[in-house]
Amino acid sequence: MAPITNEQELQKTEFRWAMIVTGAVTVLFAVIGISSFVMALHPPSHVESIDPATVSQSKEFAESNLGTSVDPDGAVTVRIIATQFAFVPRCIPVPQGKPVTIRVTSPDVIHGFLIAGTNANTMVVPGYVAEVRTVFGTAGDHLMPCHEFCGLGHSEMWALVRVVPQAQWQTDADGKARCDISR
Ligand SMILES: [Cu+2]
């Protein structure tokens, strides 16, 4: 192999590569900056804390408030408790083609969930409320398994998300939707 003797040539090459790397890093930072500040795209988690010891006594995650509720302004919110080894409630009706906010917390250990066929996927950490916003495109039942190993019953921990076409979507007088009434 011919020895490299031309010091200037070497420096030029080094400088060129340094410029390419600087350019690549600048582009990456620009993509992150534009997507988070201009397009408001963030990871699905946000920092909202809750006392895990008193989750079921809290106003929002009291048993009667769990499940799917539709506010008078039409906003759809699903509240779920992820606990060893079940999601409460077990069947979650949601309207097709409408934005849905899913709020989940855990009173015991770390859980997580994904909803098959959608982009909904997050961890559920005790002490925090995990919030995911999504729109369900395909009607029908979607499996929602726990995807963080949470103990011996982990493999039995799953719920069903029932995506109901708008024409069949029903809520009761309190704005609550249930799987049995919104088939
Ligand atoms: Cu779990």
Boltz pocket constraint, residues with backbone or C-beta under 6 A from the ligand:
constraints:
  - pocket:
      binder: B
      contacts: [[A, 83], [A, 84], [A, 85], [A, 110], [A, 111], [A, 112], [A, 146], [A, 147], [A, 148], [A, 149], [A, 150], [A, 154], [A, 157]]
      max_distance: 6.0
